[in-house]
Amino acid sequence: MTSPISGPDPVSVVLPARNEAANLPGLLLACARVFASRFPDYELLVVDDGSSDDTAALVEKLRQDNPRLRLIRHPENLGYGAALRSGFAAARYPLIFFTDADGQFDPAEVDRLILHLKETDLVAGYRAARRDPWPRRLYGRVFSWLCRVRFGVRVRDVNCAFKLFRRSVLEGAELRCSGALINAELLAVAQGRGVVPVEVPVAHFPRRQGEPSGGSAAVIVRAVREFWELDRRLRRR
């Protein structure tokens, strides 16, 4: 049975992953089912960002059953933004969708994003009820506010990892952020090219397996450094 909602073009699905072997099997199965029924064609790009578990071996095994599944490997941990940049660079199709590999989003909610592709070239999900510990929720709110004040990024949940956009949004652009600032940079680049993002609410679920890395001290320090670097770059434009 096919979905009544269909995307206009083939889509590249980018899934940054670090030590997500426990979450990937279910996520990849769900993604294959959803994107095969919504789009003319699709590919799944898992970017293994220096995992120390069986993430890469698992993806290689699953590729035997799904030729649309591809693995991109970083020999060491380069950062969330670096993983997304690798995925975007390897994407073959006119549409790019990305989400995290931790199972905190439902791929089927891409339906909500597809509906707005006629209005805009970038649709951004926002977590209607974020299911993370309160320090991460607080950090996210402060971060989104700072991005609005300093970069003019006009979305309420900058770091929500549930976005669908046309590949043309990034043509000729050089994303540089290797850490958590990648979302802010992507949105700032898009808005600088006249794109007005449309926001839609999406469900958010607690992480069931694995350990989050987004709130670690090292990640926060990198985010602060990249924030000011991005601020300088945007103000030079």
PyRosetta script that sets phi, psi and omega in degrees:
from pyrosetta import init, pose_from_sequence

init()
pose = pose_from_sequence("MTSPISGPDPVSVVLPARNEAANLPGLLLACARVFASRFPDYELLVVDDGSSDDTAALVEKLRQDNPRLRLIRHPENLGYGAALRSGFAAARYPLIFFTDADGQFDPAEVDRLILHLKETDLVAGYRAARRDPWPRRLYGRVFSWLCRVRFGVRVRDVNCAFKLFRRSVLEGAELRCSGALINAELLAVAQGRGVVPVEVPVAHFPRRQGEPSGGSAAVIVRAVREFWELDRRLRRR")
pose.set_psi(1, 128.2)
pose.set_omega(1, -178.3)
pose.set_phi(2, -92.6)
pose.set_psi(2, 158.9)
pose.set_omega(2, 179.6)
pose.set_phi(3, -76.1)
pose.set_psi(3, 144.0)
pose.set_omega(3, 174.8)
pose.set_phi(4, -69.1)
pose.set_psi(4, -14.6)
pose.set_omega(4, 178.5)
pose.set_phi(5, -103.6)
pose.set_psi(5, 132.3)
pose.set_omega(5, -178.8)
pose.set_phi(6, -136.5)
pose.set_psi(6, 140.2)
pose.set_omega(6, 176.0)
pose.set_phi(7, -77.3)
pose.set_psi(7, 148.8)
pose.set_omega(7, -174.3)
pose.set_phi(8, -75.6)
pose.set_psi(8, -21.2)
pose.set_omega(8, -174.6)
pose.set_phi(9, -140.4)
pose.set_psi(9, 163.5)
pose.set_omega(9, 173.5)
pose.set_phi(10, -60.2)
pose.set_psi(10, 154.0)
pose.set_omega(10, -173.9)
pose.set_phi(11, -130.1)
pose.set_psi(11, 141.2)
pose.set_omega(11, 170.7)
pose.set_phi(12, -100.6)
pose.set_psi(12, 123.8)
pose.set_omega(12, -178.1)
pose.set_phi(13, -103.2)
pose.set_psi(13, 115.2)
pose.set_omega(13, -176.4)
pose.set_phi(14, -102.1)
pose.set_psi(14, 125.1)
pose.set_omega(14, -177.1)
pose.set_phi(15, -125.2)
pose.set_psi(15, 94.5)
pose.set_omega(15, 175.6)
pose.set_phi(16, -69.4)
pose.set_psi(16, 136.5)
pose.set_omega(16, -174.6)
pose.set_phi(17, -143.9)
pose.set_psi(17, 133.4)
pose.set_omega(17, 171.0)
pose.set_phi(18, -136.9)
pose.set_psi(18, 113.5)
pose.set_omega(18, -178.9)
pose.set_phi(19, 56.4)
pose.set_psi(19, 50.8)
pose.set_omega(19, -179.0)
pose.set_phi(20, -116.2)
pose.set_psi(20, 28.6)
pose.set_omega(20, -178.5)
pose.set_phi(21, -59.3)
pose.set_psi(21, -31.0)
pose.set_omega(21, -178.8)
pose.set_phi(22, -73.8)
pose.set_psi(22, -27.3)
pose.set_omega(22, -175.8)
pose.set_phi(23, -97.3)
pose.set_psi(23, -23.1)
pose.set_omega(23, -171.5)
pose.set_phi(24, -65.9)
pose.set_psi(24, -41.2)
pose.set_omega(24, -176.5)
pose.set_phi(25, -55.6)
pose.set_psi(25, -49.6)
pose.set_omega(25, 179.9)
pose.set_phi(26, -66.4)
pose.set_psi(26, -40.0)
pose.set_omega(26, -179.5)
pose.set_phi(27, -65.2)
pose.set_psi(27, -45.0)
pose.set_omega(27, -178.5)
pose.set_phi(28, -66.0)
pose.set_psi(28, -37.0)
pose.set_omega(28, 176.6)
pose.set_phi(29, -63.4)
pose.set_psi(29, -44.8)
pose.set_omega(29, 179.2)
pose.set_phi(30, -64.5)
pose.set_psi(30, -42.4)
pose.set_omega(30, 179.9)
pose.set_phi(31, -62.9)
pose.set_psi(31, -43.9)
pose.set_omega(31, 179.9)
pose.set_phi(32, -60.2)
pose.set_psi(32, -43.6)
pose.set_omega(32, -179.5)
pose.set_phi(33, -65.2)
pose.set_psi(33, -45.3)
pose.set_omega(33, -176.4)
pose.set_phi(34, -68.7)
pose.set_psi(34, -50.7)
pose.set_omega(34, -172.1)
pose.set_phi(35, -75.8)
pose.set_psi(35, -26.3)
pose.set_omega(35, 174.7)
pose.set_phi(36, -67.0)
pose.set_psi(36, -30.3)
pose.set_omega(36, -176.6)
pose.set_phi(37, -91.9)
pose.set_psi(37, -13.1)
pose.set_omega(37, -176.3)
pose.set_phi(38, -107.4)
pose.set_psi(38, -21.3)
pose.set_omega(38, -171.6)
pose.set_phi(39, -127.2)
pose.set_psi(39, 154.1)
pose.set_omega(39, 178.5)
pose.set_phi(40, -57.9)
pose.set_psi(40, -34.8)
pose.set_omega(40, 175.1)
pose.set_phi(41, -160.0)
pose.set_psi(41, 166.2)
pose.set_omega(41, -178.2)
pose.set_phi(42, -156.0)
pose.set_psi(42, 163.7)
pose.set_omega(42, 169.1)
pose.set_phi(43, -140.8)
pose.set_psi(43, 147.5)
pose.set_omega(43, 177.1)
pose.set_phi(44, -110.0)
pose.set_psi(44, 119.5)
pose.set_omega(44, -178.8)
pose.set_phi(45, -111.7)
pose.set_psi(45, 105.0)
pose.set_omega(45, 175.1)
pose.set_phi(46, -91.5)
pose.set_psi(46, 121.3)
pose.set_omega(46, 178.4)
pose.set_phi(47, -103.3)
pose.set_psi(47, 105.7)
pose.set_omega(47, -179.5)
pose.set_phi(48, -82.9)
pose.set_psi(48, 108.3)
pose.set_omega(48, -174.9)
pose.set_phi(49, -94.0)
pose.set_psi(49, 70.1)
pose.set_omega(49, 175.4)
pose.set_phi(50, 67.8)
pose.set_psi(50, 39.3)
pose.set_omega(50, -179.2)
pose.set_phi(51, -64.6)
pose.set_psi(51, 147.0)
pose.set_omega(51, 175.1)
pose.set_phi(52, -103.9)
pose.set_psi(52, 0.0)
pose.set_omega(52, 177.0)
pose.set_phi(53, -101.9)
pose.set_psi(53, -155.5)
pose.set_omega(53, -175.1)
pose.set_phi(54, -94.7)
pose.set_psi(54, 23.9)
pose.set_omega(54, -177.6)
pose.set_phi(55, -53.7)
pose.set_psi(55, -52.4)
pose.set_omega(55, -176.3)
pose.set_phi(56, -64.5)
pose.set_psi(56, -45.7)
pose.set_omega(56, -179.5)
pose.set_phi(57, -62.2)
pose.set_psi(57, -38.0)
pose.set_omega(57, 179.2)
pose.set_phi(58, -64.1)
pose.set_psi(58, -45.9)
pose.set_omega(58, -179.9)
pose.set_phi(59, -63.6)
pose.set_psi(59, -41.8)
pose.set_omega(59, 178.1)
pose.set_phi(60, -59.0)
pose.set_psi(60, -40.1)
pose.set_omega(60, 179.1)
pose.set_phi(61, -66.8)
pose.set_psi(61, -43.7)
pose.set_omega(61, -178.2)
pose.set_phi(62, -68.9)
pose.set_psi(62, -24.0)
pose.set_omega(62, 178.2)
pose.set_phi(63, -61.9)
pose.set_psi(63, -25.7)
pose.set_omega(63, -179.7)
pose.set_phi(64, -63.9)
pose.set_psi(64, -26.0)
pose.set_omega(64, -179.2)
pose.set_phi(65, -100.2)
pose.set_psi(65, -12.1)
pose.set_omega(65, -178.9)
pose.set_phi(66, -141.8)
pose.set_psi(66, 99.9)
pose.set_omega(66, -178.6)
pose.set_phi(67, -66.5)
pose.set_psi(67, -11.9)
pose.set_omega(67, 178.6)
pose.set_phi(68, -85.0)
pose.set_psi(68, -2.5)
pose.set_omega(68, 178.6)
pose.set_phi(69, -91.0)
pose.set_psi(69, 128.5)
pose.set_omega(69, 179.6)
pose.set_phi(70, -125.6)
pose.set_psi(70, 149.9)
pose.set_omega(70, 178.9)
pose.set_phi(71, -117.9)
pose.set_psi(71, 129.6)
pose.set_omega(71, 172.7)
pose.set_phi(72, -117.2)
pose.set_psi(72, 129.8)
pose.set_omega(72, -174.5)
pose.set_phi(73, -117.4)
pose.set_psi(73, 134.1)
pose.set_omega(73, 166.6)
pose.set_phi(74, -100.5)
pose.set_psi(74, 125.3)
pose.set_omega(74, -178.7)
pose.set_phi(75, -64.0)
pose.set_psi(75, -20.9)
pose.set_omega(75, 176.5)
pose.set_phi(76, -141.7)
pose.set_psi(76, 167.2)
pose.set_omega(76, -178.4)
pose.set_phi(77, -72.0)
pose.set_psi(77, 110.8)
pose.set_omega(77, -178.7)
pose.set_phi(78, -101.0)
pose.set_psi(78, -14.7)
pose.set_omega(78, 178.7)
pose.set_phi(79, 117.4)
pose.set_psi(79, 156.7)
pose.set_omega(79, -177.5)
pose.set_phi(80, -59.3)
pose.set_psi(80, -45.6)
pose.set_omega(80, 179.8)
pose.set_phi(81, -64.3)
pose.set_psi(81, -39.6)
pose.set_omega(81, 178.1)
pose.set_phi(82, -62.7)
pose.set_psi(82, -38.0)
pose.set_omega(82, 178.2)
pose.set_phi(83, -64.5)
pose.set_psi(83, -44.1)
pose.set_omega(83, 178.1)
pose.set_phi(84, -64.9)
pose.set_psi(84, -41.5)
pose.set_omega(84, 179.3)
pose.set_phi(85, -60.9)
pose.set_psi(85, -40.3)
pose.set_omega(85, 177.2)
pose.set_phi(86, -62.9)
pose.set_psi(86, -41.4)
pose.set_omega(86, 178.8)
pose.set_phi(87, -65.6)
pose.set_psi(87, -44.4)
pose.set_omega(87, 179.1)
pose.set_phi(88, -61.5)
pose.set_psi(88, -41.8)
pose.set_omega(88, -178.4)
pose.set_phi(89, -65.6)
pose.set_psi(89, -31.6)
pose.set_omega(89, -178.0)
pose.set_phi(90, -86.9)
pose.set_psi(90, -11.4)
pose.set_omega(90, -175.9)
pose.set_phi(91, -63.4)
pose.set_psi(91, 137.1)
pose.set_omega(91, -175.7)
pose.set_phi(92, -104.3)
pose.set_psi(92, -15.1)
pose.set_omega(92, -168.1)
pose.set_phi(93, -108.5)
pose.set_psi(93, 162.7)
pose.set_omega(93, -174.6)
pose.set_phi(94, -65.5)
pose.set_psi(94, -26.1)
pose.set_omega(94, 177.5)
pose.set_phi(95, -109.6)
pose.set_psi(95, 144.1)
pose.set_omega(95, 176.5)
pose.set_phi(96, -126.1)
pose.set_psi(96, 129.5)
pose.set_omega(96, 174.5)
pose.set_phi(97, -122.5)
pose.set_psi(97, 141.3)
pose.set_omega(97, 172.6)
pose.set_phi(98, -138.4)
pose.set_psi(98, 149.1)
pose.set_omega(98, 172.9)
pose.set_phi(99, -151.9)
pose.set_psi(99, 168.8)
pose.set_omega(99, -179.3)
pose.set_phi(100, -81.9)
pose.set_psi(100, 161.1)
pose.set_omega(100, -177.6)
pose.set_phi(101, -94.6)
pose.set_psi(101, 16.1)
pose.set_omega(101, -175.5)
pose.set_phi(102, -92.6)
pose.set_psi(102, 0.5)
pose.set_omega(102, 176.5)
pose.set_phi(103, 76.7)
pose.set_psi(103, 18.2)
pose.set_omega(103, -178.3)
pose.set_phi(104, -90.6)
pose.set_psi(104, -0.3)
pose.set_omega(104, 176.4)
pose.set_phi(105, -127.7)
pose.set_psi(105, 155.8)
pose.set_omega(105, 176.8)
pose.set_phi(106, -100.2)
pose.set_psi(106, 112.8)
pose.set_omega(106, -178.3)
pose.set_phi(107, -54.6)
pose.set_psi(107, -28.4)
pose.set_omega(107, -178.3)
pose.set_phi(108, -63.3)
pose.set_psi(108, -19.5)
pose.set_omega(108, 179.2)
pose.set_phi(109, -75.0)
pose.set_psi(109, 1.2)
pose.set_omega(109, 170.7)
pose.set_phi(110, -59.2)
pose.set_psi(110, -22.5)
pose.set_omega(110, 175.0)
pose.set_phi(111, -52.2)
pose.set_psi(111, -41.4)
pose.set_omega(111, -178.4)
pose.set_phi(112, -63.1)
pose.set_psi(112, -31.9)
pose.set_omega(112, -178.4)
pose.set_phi(113, -80.9)
pose.set_psi(113, -41.2)
pose.set_omega(113, -178.9)
pose.set_phi(114, -55.1)
pose.set_psi(114, -38.3)
pose.set_omega(114, -176.1)
pose.set_phi(115, -57.1)
pose.set_psi(115, -23.1)
pose.set_omega(115, -173.9)
pose.set_phi(116, -105.3)
pose.set_psi(116, 5.6)
pose.set_omega(116, -177.9)
pose.set_phi(117, -66.4)
pose.set_psi(117, -19.5)
pose.set_omega(117, 176.4)
pose.set_phi(118, -77.2)
pose.set_psi(118, -17.6)
pose.set_omega(118, -177.8)
pose.set_phi(119, -94.3)
pose.set_psi(119, -28.3)
pose.set_omega(119, -170.8)
pose.set_phi(120, -152.9)
pose.set_psi(120, 165.6)
pose.set_omega(120, 176.7)
pose.set_phi(121, -95.8)
pose.set_psi(121, -1.5)
pose.set_omega(121, 179.3)
pose.set_phi(122, -146.5)
pose.set_psi(122, 121.9)
pose.set_omega(122, 177.8)
pose.set_phi(123, -115.1)
pose.set_psi(123, 126.0)
pose.set_omega(123, -175.7)
pose.set_phi(124, -115.6)
pose.set_psi(124, 125.7)
pose.set_omega(124, 173.4)
pose.set_phi(125, -75.9)
pose.set_psi(125, 154.1)
pose.set_omega(125, 168.4)
pose.set_phi(126, -132.3)
pose.set_psi(126, 143.6)
pose.set_omega(126, -175.5)
pose.set_phi(127, -74.2)
pose.set_psi(127, 108.1)
pose.set_omega(127, -176.2)
pose.set_phi(128, -62.6)
pose.set_psi(128, -34.7)
pose.set_omega(128, 176.2)
pose.set_phi(129, -145.7)
pose.set_psi(129, 92.7)
pose.set_omega(129, -174.0)
pose.set_phi(130, -67.5)
pose.set_psi(130, 128.6)
pose.set_omega(130, -176.0)
pose.set_phi(131, -105.3)
pose.set_psi(131, 59.5)
pose.set_omega(131, 176.9)
pose.set_phi(132, -125.2)
pose.set_psi(132, 162.6)
pose.set_omega(132, 175.5)
pose.set_phi(133, -56.8)
pose.set_psi(133, 152.3)
pose.set_omega(133, -173.2)
pose.set_phi(134, -59.5)
pose.set_psi(134, -34.5)
pose.set_omega(134, 178.3)
pose.set_phi(135, -60.8)
pose.set_psi(135, -37.8)
pose.set_omega(135, 179.0)
pose.set_phi(136, -70.6)
pose.set_psi(136, -36.3)
pose.set_omega(136, 177.5)
pose.set_phi(137, -65.0)
pose.set_psi(137, -42.8)
pose.set_omega(137, 179.0)
pose.set_phi(138, -63.7)
pose.set_psi(138, -46.1)
pose.set_omega(138, 178.5)
pose.set_phi(139, -57.6)
pose.set_psi(139, -42.9)
pose.set_omega(139, -178.7)
pose.set_phi(140, -62.6)
pose.set_psi(140, -40.5)
pose.set_omega(140, 179.8)
pose.set_phi(141, -67.1)
pose.set_psi(141, -44.1)
pose.set_omega(141, 179.2)
pose.set_phi(142, -64.0)
pose.set_psi(142, -42.9)
pose.set_omega(142, -179.3)
pose.set_phi(143, -61.5)
pose.set_psi(143, -46.3)
pose.set_omega(143, -179.6)
pose.set_phi(144, -62.7)
pose.set_psi(144, -38.3)
pose.set_omega(144, 177.8)
pose.set_phi(145, -64.4)
pose.set_psi(145, -44.1)
pose.set_omega(145, 179.3)
pose.set_phi(146, -63.1)
pose.set_psi(146, -39.4)
pose.set_omega(146, 179.1)
pose.set_phi(147, -65.8)
pose.set_psi(147, -33.8)
pose.set_omega(147, 177.7)
pose.set_phi(148, -69.1)
pose.set_psi(148, -42.3)
pose.set_omega(148, -177.2)
pose.set_phi(149, -71.6)
pose.set_psi(149, -45.7)
pose.set_omega(149, -173.0)
pose.set_phi(150, -88.2)
pose.set_psi(150, -36.7)
pose.set_omega(150, -173.6)
pose.set_phi(151, -108.2)
pose.set_psi(151, -9.1)
pose.set_omega(151, -176.6)
pose.set_phi(152, 72.6)
pose.set_psi(152, 19.2)
pose.set_omega(152, 179.7)
pose.set_phi(153, -76.2)
pose.set_psi(153, 116.1)
pose.set_omega(153, -170.0)
pose.set_phi(154, -102.5)
pose.set_psi(154, 58.3)
pose.set_omega(154, 172.1)
pose.set_phi(155, -132.2)
pose.set_psi(155, 152.8)
pose.set_omega(155, -172.7)
pose.set_phi(156, -83.6)
pose.set_psi(156, -20.1)
pose.set_omega(156, -175.4)
pose.set_phi(157, -136.5)
pose.set_psi(157, 76.3)
pose.set_omega(157, -171.7)
pose.set_phi(158, -54.4)
pose.set_psi(158, -45.2)
pose.set_omega(158, -172.0)
pose.set_phi(159, -88.4)
pose.set_psi(159, 9.5)
pose.set_omega(159, 177.1)
pose.set_phi(160, -62.8)
pose.set_psi(160, 121.6)
pose.set_omega(160, -175.5)
pose.set_phi(161, -88.7)
pose.set_psi(161, 63.1)
pose.set_omega(161, 179.2)
pose.set_phi(162, -154.6)
pose.set_psi(162, 82.3)
pose.set_omega(162, -173.8)
pose.set_phi(163, -133.1)
pose.set_psi(163, 145.3)
pose.set_omega(163, 177.9)
pose.set_phi(164, -129.8)
pose.set_psi(164, 127.6)
pose.set_omega(164, -178.8)
pose.set_phi(165, -149.6)
pose.set_psi(165, 162.0)
pose.set_omega(165, 177.2)
pose.set_phi(166, -79.7)
pose.set_psi(166, 137.3)
pose.set_omega(166, -178.6)
pose.set_phi(167, -56.4)
pose.set_psi(167, -29.8)
pose.set_omega(167, -179.1)
pose.set_phi(168, -61.0)
pose.set_psi(168, -21.4)
pose.set_omega(168, 178.6)
pose.set_phi(169, -58.5)
pose.set_psi(169, -32.7)
pose.set_omega(169, -175.6)
pose.set_phi(170, -102.3)
pose.set_psi(170, -2.2)
pose.set_omega(170, -176.3)
pose.set_phi(171, -61.4)
pose.set_psi(171, 124.6)
pose.set_omega(171, 179.8)
pose.set_phi(172, 82.3)
pose.set_psi(172, -5.3)
pose.set_omega(172, 179.5)
pose.set_phi(173, -93.2)
pose.set_psi(173, 149.3)
pose.set_omega(173, 177.7)
pose.set_phi(174, -117.3)
pose.set_psi(174, 99.5)
pose.set_omega(174, 174.0)
pose.set_phi(175, -73.8)
pose.set_psi(175, 135.9)
pose.set_omega(175, -175.2)
pose.set_phi(176, -118.7)
pose.set_psi(176, -21.3)
pose.set_omega(176, -174.8)
pose.set_phi(177, -66.7)
pose.set_psi(177, 133.6)
pose.set_omega(177, 179.4)
pose.set_phi(178, -103.6)
pose.set_psi(178, -10.3)
pose.set_omega(178, -178.5)
pose.set_phi(179, -114.9)
pose.set_psi(179, -145.2)
pose.set_omega(179, -172.9)
pose.set_phi(180, -68.5)
pose.set_psi(180, -15.5)
pose.set_omega(180, -178.2)
pose.set_phi(181, -74.8)
pose.set_psi(181, -2.4)
pose.set_omega(181, -176.7)
pose.set_phi(182, -59.6)
pose.set_psi(182, -37.9)
pose.set_omega(182, 179.2)
pose.set_phi(183, -64.0)
pose.set_psi(183, -45.1)
pose.set_omega(183, 178.3)
pose.set_phi(184, -62.6)
pose.set_psi(184, -41.2)
pose.set_omega(184, 179.7)
pose.set_phi(185, -64.8)
pose.set_psi(185, -44.2)
pose.set_omega(185, 178.1)
pose.set_phi(186, -58.3)
pose.set_psi(186, -46.9)
pose.set_omega(186, -178.9)
pose.set_phi(187, -66.8)
pose.set_psi(187, -39.2)
pose.set_omega(187, 179.4)
pose.set_phi(188, -65.6)
pose.set_psi(188, -41.3)
pose.set_omega(188, 177.4)
pose.set_phi(189, -62.6)
pose.set_psi(189, -46.0)
pose.set_omega(189, -179.4)
pose.set_phi(190, -61.2)
pose.set_psi(190, -47.2)
pose.set_omega(190, -179.6)
pose.set_phi(191, -65.6)
pose.set_psi(191, -33.6)
pose.set_omega(191, 176.9)
pose.set_phi(192, -65.2)
pose.set_psi(192, -19.4)
pose.set_omega(192, 177.9)
pose.set_phi(193, -100.1)
pose.set_psi(193, 13.4)
pose.set_omega(193, 175.5)
pose.set_phi(194, 89.2)
pose.set_psi(194, 5.1)
pose.set_omega(194, 179.3)
pose.set_phi(195, -79.7)
pose.set_psi(195, 130.5)
pose.set_omega(195, 175.1)
pose.set_phi(196, -106.1)
pose.set_psi(196, 104.3)
pose.set_omega(196, -177.5)
pose.set_phi(197, -62.2)
pose.set_psi(197, 143.8)
pose.set_omega(197, 171.4)
pose.set_phi(198, -103.1)
pose.set_psi(198, 133.6)
pose.set_omega(198, -179.9)
pose.set_phi(199, -104.2)
pose.set_psi(199, 140.2)
pose.set_omega(199, 176.5)
pose.set_phi(200, -136.2)
pose.set_psi(200, 143.6)
pose.set_omega(200, 179.0)
pose.set_phi(201, -75.2)
pose.set_psi(201, 140.6)
pose.set_omega(201, 175.2)
pose.set_phi(202, -133.5)
pose.set_psi(202, 154.3)
pose.set_omega(202, 179.1)
pose.set_phi(203, -73.9)
pose.set_psi(203, 150.9)
pose.set_omega(203, 178.6)
pose.set_phi(204, -133.2)
pose.set_psi(204, 136.1)
pose.set_omega(204, -173.8)
pose.set_phi(205, -120.4)
pose.set_psi(205, 153.3)
pose.set_omega(205, 176.5)
pose.set_phi(206, -63.9)
pose.set_psi(206, 147.4)
pose.set_omega(206, 173.6)
pose.set_phi(207, -69.2)
pose.set_psi(207, 128.3)
pose.set_omega(207, -177.7)
pose.set_phi(208, -96.2)
pose.set_psi(208, -30.2)
pose.set_omega(208, -177.0)
pose.set_phi(209, -139.3)
pose.set_psi(209, 153.8)
pose.set_omega(209, 178.6)
pose.set_phi(210, 81.8)
pose.set_psi(210, 173.7)
pose.set_omega(210, -176.9)
pose.set_phi(211, -114.8)
pose.set_psi(211, 131.6)
pose.set_omega(211, 176.7)
pose.set_phi(212, -71.2)
pose.set_psi(212, 148.3)
pose.set_omega(212, 178.0)
pose.set_phi(213, -118.6)
pose.set_psi(213, -8.2)
pose.set_omega(213, -173.8)
pose.set_phi(214, -65.5)
pose.set_psi(214, -22.4)
pose.set_omega(214, -177.5)
pose.set_phi(215, -104.0)
pose.set_psi(215, 11.2)
pose.set_omega(215, -178.6)
pose.set_phi(216, -69.9)
pose.set_psi(216, 158.3)
pose.set_omega(216, -179.1)
pose.set_phi(217, -59.5)
pose.set_psi(217, -41.4)
pose.set_omega(217, -178.9)
pose.set_phi(218, -63.0)
pose.set_psi(218, -40.4)
pose.set_omega(218, 179.7)
pose.set_phi(219, -65.9)
pose.set_psi(219, -41.4)
pose.set_omega(219, -179.6)
pose.set_phi(220, -66.8)
pose.set_psi(220, -42.1)
pose.set_omega(220, 178.1)
pose.set_phi(221, -61.0)
pose.set_psi(221, -44.7)
pose.set_omega(221, 178.1)
pose.set_phi(222, -62.4)
pose.set_psi(222, -40.5)
pose.set_omega(222, -179.3)
pose.set_phi(223, -62.1)
pose.set_psi(223, -42.2)
pose.set_omega(223, 178.6)
pose.set_phi(224, -62.5)
pose.set_psi(224, -45.1)
pose.set_omega(224, 179.6)
pose.set_phi(225, -62.4)
pose.set_psi(225, -46.0)
pose.set_omega(225, -178.9)
pose.set_phi(226, -68.5)
pose.set_psi(226, -29.9)
pose.set_omega(226, 178.4)
pose.set_phi(227, -58.2)
pose.set_psi(227, -49.5)
pose.set_omega(227, -177.4)
pose.set_phi(228, -73.3)
pose.set_psi(228, -31.8)
pose.set_omega(228, 175.3)
pose.set_phi(229, -64.6)
pose.set_psi(229, -43.8)
pose.set_omega(229, 178.4)
pose.set_phi(230, -65.8)
pose.set_psi(230, -38.8)
pose.set_omega(230, 178.1)
pose.set_phi(231, -58.5)
pose.set_psi(231, -45.3)
pose.set_omega(231, 179.5)
pose.set_phi(232, -63.8)
pose.set_psi(232, -43.4)
pose.set_omega(232, -178.8)
pose.set_phi(233, -64.0)
pose.set_psi(233, -43.4)
pose.set_omega(233, -178.5)
pose.set_phi(234, -67.5)
pose.set_psi(234, -33.3)
pose.set_omega(234, -179.3)
pose.set_phi(235, -77.1)
pose.set_psi(235, -17.0)
pose.set_omega(235, 176.1)
pose.set_phi(236, -82.1)
pose.set_psi(236, -14.4)
pose.set_omega(236, -175.6)
pose.set_phi(237, -71.5)
pose.dump_pdb("model.pdb")
